[in-house]
Amino acid sequence: NSAGLGLAARTVDKTGEPLDLEKFAFIIKVNLVGSFNMLSQAAAAMGKTEPMDADGTRGSIVNLASVAAFDGQIGQPAYAASKGGVASLTLPAARELARAGVRG
């Protein structure tokens, strides 16, 4: 699960204009909302399958973020925020999905 659309744009550009909110939101929608959608859809389907072993394992979902989640660079506010969101959603989602035998 690795949406990774980027946008090289500063929060406020050199002419004093703010980053277009629609562009920022688009990156969040693709990278974060898209990753969550894929995660939830896959987990729902996996949870309906027969377990693969006696422990009830039904598979794993791997989310990819980026070092930008923790150390974003100039011009990466949208990308870094989206990847920070992916990193932040992964642990609680994994905790929730454990009961269905889906590892995150």
ZAPA-193555 format. One record per atom (N, C-alpha, C): z, y, x; atom name; residue number from 1; residue in three letters. Coordinates in Angstrom, 3 decimals. Last residue first. Layout:
<atoms>
         c3         c2         c1   name   resi   resn
          Z          Y          X     CA    NUM    Ala
...
</atoms>
This chain:
<atoms>
         c3         c2         c1   name   resi   resn
     10.456     -5.869     -0.761      N    104    Gly
      9.793     -4.614     -0.432     CA    104    Gly
     10.099     -4.206      0.974      C    104    Gly
      9.968     -8.884     -2.567      N    103    Arg
     10.556     -8.176     -1.428     CA    103    Arg
      9.747     -6.911     -1.163      C    103    Arg
     10.747    -10.205     -5.601      N    102    Val
      9.713     -9.432     -4.906     CA    102    Val
     10.394     -8.651     -3.800      C    102    Val
     12.532    -11.410     -7.254      N    101    Gly
     12.007    -12.200     -6.154     CA    101    Gly
     10.879    -11.514     -5.396      C    101    Gly
     13.742     -9.832     -9.062      N    100    Ala
     12.536    -10.541     -9.527     CA    100    Ala
     11.911    -11.393     -8.427      C    100    Ala
     15.735     -8.652     -7.579      N     99    Arg
     16.149     -9.581     -8.644     CA     99    Arg
     14.977    -10.380     -9.206      C     99    Arg
     14.297     -6.893     -5.958      N     98    Ala
     14.888     -8.100     -5.374     CA     98    Ala
     15.251     -9.109     -6.456      C     98    Ala
     13.602     -4.520     -7.146      N     97    Leu
     12.674     -5.648     -7.270     CA     97    Leu
     13.226     -6.952     -6.721      C     97    Leu
     15.680     -2.742     -6.464      N     96    Glu
     15.417     -3.078     -7.872     CA     96    Glu
     14.609     -4.367     -8.002      C     96    Glu
     15.381     -2.623     -3.686      N     95    Arg
     16.646     -3.083     -4.268     CA     95    Arg
     16.452     -3.512     -5.718      C     95    Arg
     12.810     -1.546     -3.507      N     94    Ala
     13.069     -2.885     -2.978     CA     94    Ala
     14.365     -3.455     -3.556      C     94    Ala
     13.316      0.991     -4.580      N     93    Ala
     12.395      0.083     -5.271     CA     93    Ala
     12.627     -1.346     -4.807      C     93    Ala
     15.023      2.083     -2.637      N     92    Pro
     15.528      1.817     -3.985     CA     92    Pro
     14.612      0.894     -4.789      C     92    Pro
     13.124      1.984     -0.364      N     91    Leu
     14.400      1.250     -0.380     CA     91    Leu
     14.926      1.050     -1.798      C     91    Leu
     10.853      3.632     -1.162      N     90    Thr
     10.732      2.231     -0.792     CA     90    Thr
     12.048      1.458     -0.884      C     90    Thr
     11.140      6.340     -1.596      N     89    Leu
     11.095      5.457     -2.764     CA     89    Leu
     11.169      3.987     -2.394      C     89    Leu
     11.126      7.480      0.961      N     88    Ser
     12.330      7.558      0.139     CA     88    Ser
     12.314      6.621     -1.060      C     88    Ser
      8.519      7.053      1.850      N     87    Ala
      9.638      6.480      2.610     CA     87    Ala
     10.904      6.443      1.753      C     87    Ala
      7.184      8.577     -0.074      N     86    Val
      6.926      7.135      0.027     CA     86    Val
      8.086      6.457      0.769      C     86    Val
      8.188     11.131      0.547      N     85    Gly
      8.443     10.531     -0.756     CA     85    Gly
      8.240      9.033     -0.740      C     85    Gly
      7.099     11.473      3.059      N     84    Gly
      8.557     11.453      2.913     CA     84    Gly
      8.956     10.830      1.586      C     84    Gly
      4.447     11.602      2.309      N     83    Lys
      4.894     10.442      3.082     CA     83    Lys
      6.418     10.337      3.095      C     83    Lys
      4.442     14.055      0.943      N     82    Ser
      4.011     12.832      0.258     CA     82    Ser
      4.510     11.597      0.989      C     82    Ser
      5.299     15.804      2.946      N     81    Ala
      6.093     15.645      1.724     CA     81    Ala
      5.722     14.355      1.004      C     81    Ala
      3.172     15.544      4.761      N     80    Ala
      4.525     15.153      5.156     CA     80    Ala
      5.408     14.943      3.933      C     80    Ala
      1.039     16.576      3.205      N     79    Tyr
      1.000     15.202      3.716     CA     79    Tyr
      2.409     14.719      4.055      C     79    Tyr
      1.954     19.228      2.756      N     78    Ala
      1.637     18.330      1.640     CA     78    Ala
      1.680     16.871      2.087      C     78    Ala
      2.376     20.303      5.383      N     77    Pro
      3.447     20.254      4.387     CA     77    Pro
      3.168     19.287      3.236      C     77    Pro
      0.896     20.435      7.857      N     76    Gln
      1.067     19.162      7.150     CA     76    Gln
      2.097     19.195      6.026      C     76    Gln
      0.820     22.668      9.415      N     75    Gly
     -0.378     22.362      8.650     CA     75    Gly
     -0.282     21.075      7.844      C     75    Gly
      2.832     21.413     11.951      N     74    Ile
      2.276     22.605     11.325     CA     74    Ile
      0.974     22.215     10.637      C     74    Ile
      4.023     18.055     11.186      N     73    Gln
      3.552     19.110     12.079     CA     73    Gln
      3.094     20.334     11.275      C     73    Gln
      6.917     16.075     10.386      N     72    Gly
      5.619     16.667     10.072     CA     72    Gly
      5.290     17.842     10.975      C     72    Gly
      8.825     13.948     10.727      N     71    Asp
      8.513     14.911     11.782     CA     71    Asp
      7.120     15.491     11.563      C     71    Asp
      9.090     12.217      8.630      N     70    Phe
     10.313     12.670      9.279     CA     70    Phe
     10.076     13.780     10.294      C     70    Phe
      6.538     11.742      7.781      N     69    Ala
      7.596     11.752      6.773     CA     69    Ala
      8.879     12.362      7.334      C     69    Ala
      5.035     11.446     10.044      N     68    Ala
      5.047     12.774      9.420     CA     68    Ala
      6.100     12.875      8.323      C     68    Ala
      4.991      8.797     10.532      N     67    Val
      6.021      9.547     11.241     CA     67    Val
      6.112     10.972     10.686      C     67    Val
      4.388      7.363      7.324      N     66    Ser
      3.914      7.963      8.561     CA     66    Ser
      5.089      8.621      9.240      C     66    Ser
      4.083      4.553      5.349      N     65    Ala
      4.283      6.000      5.353     CA     65    Ala
      3.681      6.521      6.653      C     65    Ala
      3.220      1.812      3.429      N     64    Leu
      3.045      2.493      4.706     CA     64    Leu
      3.257      3.987      4.513      C     64    Leu
      4.861     -0.893      1.915      N     63    Asn
      4.416      0.498      1.799     CA     63    Asn
      4.283      1.085      3.197      C     63    Asn
      4.364     -4.129      0.901      N     62    Val
      4.600     -3.293      2.073     CA     62    Val
      4.030     -1.907      1.799      C     62    Val
      5.800     -6.645     -0.957      N     61    Ile
      4.974     -5.436     -1.032     CA     61    Ile
      5.353     -4.588      0.176      C     61    Ile
      5.818    -10.207     -1.292      N     60    Ser
      6.271     -8.963     -0.659     CA     60    Ser
      5.278     -7.847     -0.906      C     60    Ser
      6.862    -12.981     -3.424      N     59    Gly
      5.995    -12.238     -2.521     CA     59    Gly
      6.616    -10.949     -2.029      C     59    Gly
      8.675    -14.400     -4.846      N     58    Arg
      7.378    -14.189     -5.473     CA     58    Arg
      6.438    -13.355     -4.603      C     58    Arg
     11.357    -16.654     -4.567      N     57    Thr
     10.481    -15.691     -3.899     CA     57    Thr
      9.124    -15.623     -4.591      C     57    Thr
     13.307    -18.394     -5.391      N     56    Gly
     12.722    -17.485     -6.384     CA     56    Gly
     11.792    -16.450     -5.805      C     56    Gly
     14.221    -20.336     -3.755      N     55    Asp
     14.961    -19.074     -3.739     CA     55    Asp
     14.410    -18.066     -4.749      C     55    Asp
     12.391    -22.373     -3.873      N     54    Ala
     13.648    -22.552     -4.609     CA     54    Ala
     14.485    -21.278     -4.668      C     54    Ala
      9.187    -20.665     -4.068      N     53    Asp
     10.166    -21.562     -3.456     CA     53    Asp
     11.429    -21.603     -4.313      C     53    Asp
      7.564    -19.054     -5.543      N     52    Met
      6.930    -19.866     -4.509     CA     52    Met
      7.891    -20.856     -3.874      C     52    Met
      7.761    -18.657     -9.125      N     51    Pro
      8.313    -18.514     -7.772     CA     51    Pro
      7.643    -19.480     -6.799      C     51    Pro
      4.959    -17.676    -11.057      N     50    Glu
      5.953    -18.705    -10.748     CA     50    Glu
      6.479    -18.464     -9.333      C     50    Glu
      4.696    -14.218    -12.087      N     49    Thr
      4.197    -15.453    -11.479     CA     49    Thr
      5.331    -16.451    -11.288      C     49    Thr
      5.708    -11.835    -12.887      N     48    Lys
      5.303    -12.767    -13.947     CA     48    Lys
      4.775    -14.098    -13.399      C     48    Lys
      6.074    -10.320    -10.637      N     47    Gly
      7.262    -10.781    -11.343     CA     47    Gly
      6.956    -11.776    -12.445      C     47    Gly
      3.478     -9.542    -10.019      N     46    Met
      4.135    -10.550     -9.189     CA     46    Met
      5.344    -11.148     -9.906      C     46    Met
      3.073     -7.554    -11.964      N     45    Ala
      2.244     -8.765    -11.963     CA     45    Ala
      2.910     -9.886    -11.169      C     45    Ala
      5.027     -5.699    -11.142      N     44    Ala
      5.042     -6.241    -12.503     CA     44    Ala
      4.239     -7.537    -12.575      C     44    Ala
      4.171     -5.119     -8.542      N     43    Ala
      5.467     -5.775     -8.754     CA     43    Ala
      5.555     -6.392    -10.150      C     43    Ala
      1.721     -3.830     -9.048      N     42    Ala
      1.747     -5.086     -8.300     CA     42    Ala
      3.048     -5.840     -8.553      C     42    Ala
      2.658     -1.561    -10.437      N     41    Gln
      1.701     -2.470    -11.062     CA     41    Gln
      1.709     -3.839    -10.370      C     41    Gln
      4.369     -0.383     -8.544      N     40    Ser
      4.901     -0.832     -9.829     CA     40    Ser
      3.963     -1.812    -10.523      C     40    Ser
      2.578      0.131     -6.374      N     39    Leu
      3.799     -0.655     -6.199     CA     39    Leu
      4.277     -1.214     -7.535      C     39    Leu
      0.707      1.836     -7.594      N     38    Met
      0.287      0.550     -7.043     CA     38    Met
      1.478     -0.393     -6.887      C     38    Met
      2.408      3.985     -8.244      N     37    Asn
      1.668      3.284     -9.284     CA     37    Asn
      1.244      1.896     -8.802      C     37    Asn
      3.299      4.791     -5.705      N     36    Phe
      4.247      4.280     -6.684     CA     36    Phe
      3.535      3.485     -7.775      C     36    Phe
      0.840      5.618     -4.615      N     35    Ser
      1.592      4.530     -3.983     CA     35    Ser
      2.601      3.931     -4.951      C     35    Ser
      0.212      7.726     -6.376      N     34    Gly
     -0.664      6.564     -6.265     CA     34    Gly
      0.039      5.375     -5.642      C     34    Gly
      2.295      9.471     -5.799      N     33    Val
      2.192      8.913     -7.149     CA     33    Val
      1.296      7.668     -7.133      C     33    Val
      1.671      9.828     -2.975      N     32    Leu
      2.980      9.416     -3.478     CA     32    Leu
      2.883      8.774     -4.854      C     32    Leu
     -1.143     10.309     -2.598      N     31    Asn
     -0.336      9.576     -1.619     CA     31    Asn
      0.979      9.043     -2.180      C     31    Asn
     -2.134     11.632     -4.979      N     30    Val
     -2.814     10.497     -4.357     CA     30    Val
     -1.843      9.668     -3.520      C     30    Val
     -0.154     13.609     -5.543      N     29    Lys
     -0.604     12.659     -6.566     CA     29    Lys
     -1.254     11.429     -5.938      C     29    Lys
      0.027     15.037     -3.159      N     28    Ile
      1.211     14.335     -3.666     CA     28    Ile
      0.783     13.262     -4.671      C     28    Ile
     -2.571     16.072     -3.136      N     27    Ile
     -2.129     15.198     -2.045     CA     27    Ile
     -0.915     14.386     -2.479      C     27    Ile
     -2.446     17.639     -5.470      N     26    Phe
     -3.423     16.560     -5.367     CA     26    Phe
     -3.024     15.563     -4.277      C     26    Phe
     -0.530     19.569     -4.865      N     25    Ala
     -0.242     18.575     -5.901     CA     25    Ala
     -1.204     17.388     -5.834      C     25    Ala
     -1.971     21.097     -2.970      N     24    Phe
     -0.721     20.433     -2.602     CA     24    Phe
     -0.438     19.295     -3.581      C     24    Phe
     -4.027     22.020     -4.611      N     23    Lys
     -4.349     21.192     -3.447     CA     23    Lys
     -3.120     20.414     -2.992      C     23    Lys
     -2.561     23.517     -6.459      N     22    Glu
     -3.355     22.383     -6.931     CA     22    Glu
     -3.738     21.453     -5.780      C     22    Glu
     -1.501     25.558     -4.878      N     21    Leu
     -0.617     24.549     -5.435     CA     21    Leu
     -1.381     23.332     -5.939      C     21    Leu
     -2.737     26.675     -1.878      N     20    Asp
     -3.105     26.452     -3.279     CA     20    Asp
     -2.277     25.296     -3.831      C     20    Asp
     -0.518     28.352      0.194      N     19    Leu
     -1.282     27.125     -0.015     CA     19    Leu
     -1.521     26.958     -1.514      C     19    Leu
     -0.732     31.960      0.105      N     18    Pro
     -0.022     30.686     -0.010     CA     18    Pro
     -0.985     29.522     -0.183      C     18    Pro
     -1.890     34.253      2.563      N     17    Glu
     -2.121     33.589      1.283     CA     17    Glu
     -1.379     32.249      1.231      C     17    Glu
     -1.814     35.519      4.979      N     16    Gly
     -0.699     35.736      4.075     CA     16    Gly
     -0.853     35.085      2.712      C     16    Gly
     -3.676     34.813      6.785      N     15    Thr
     -3.951     36.052      6.045     CA     15    Thr
     -2.854     36.358      5.034      C     15    Thr
     -2.807     32.383      7.716      N     14    Lys
     -2.763     33.530      8.636     CA     14    Lys
     -3.053     34.860      7.961      C     14    Lys
     -1.054     30.892      4.863      N     13    Asp
     -2.058     30.955      5.923     CA     13    Asp
     -1.961     32.256      6.734      C     13    Asp
      1.748     29.068      4.153      N     12    Val
      1.185     30.416      4.023     CA     12    Val
      0.207     30.574      5.176      C     12    Val
      1.609     26.368      4.728      N     11    Thr
      2.294     26.823      3.524     CA     11    Thr
      1.831     28.225      3.156      C     11    Thr
     -1.634     25.355      6.019      N     10    Arg
     -0.275     25.871      6.160     CA     10    Arg
      0.297     26.301      4.810      C     10    Arg
     -3.472     22.372      6.058      N      9    Ala
     -3.295     23.717      5.507     CA      9    Ala
     -1.832     24.117      5.633      C      9    Ala
     -5.180     19.672      5.937      N      8    Ala
     -4.718     20.540      7.017     CA      8    Ala
     -4.660     21.965      6.480      C      8    Ala
     -4.417     16.882      4.242      N      7    Leu
     -4.882     18.245      4.012     CA      7    Leu
     -4.310     19.096      5.138      C      7    Leu
     -5.113     13.380      3.606      N      6    Gly
     -4.482     14.509      4.267     CA      6    Gly
     -5.091     15.839      3.881      C      6    Gly
     -4.317     10.280      2.166      N      5    Leu
     -5.178     11.457      2.123     CA      5    Leu
     -4.443     12.637      2.751      C      5    Leu
     -3.416      7.549      2.117      N      4    Gly
     -3.163      8.462      3.226     CA      4    Gly
     -4.105      9.639      3.290      C      4    Gly
     -1.954      4.647      0.764      N      3    Ala
     -2.726      5.865      0.505     CA      3    Ala
     -2.413      6.878      1.601      C      3    Ala
     -1.175      1.802      1.125      N      2    Ser
     -1.238      2.810      2.189     CA      2    Ser
     -2.167      3.987      1.884      C      2    Ser
      0.000     -1.161      0.861      N      1    Asn
      0.000      0.000      0.000     CA      1    Asn
      0.000      1.219      0.905      C      1    Asn
</atoms>
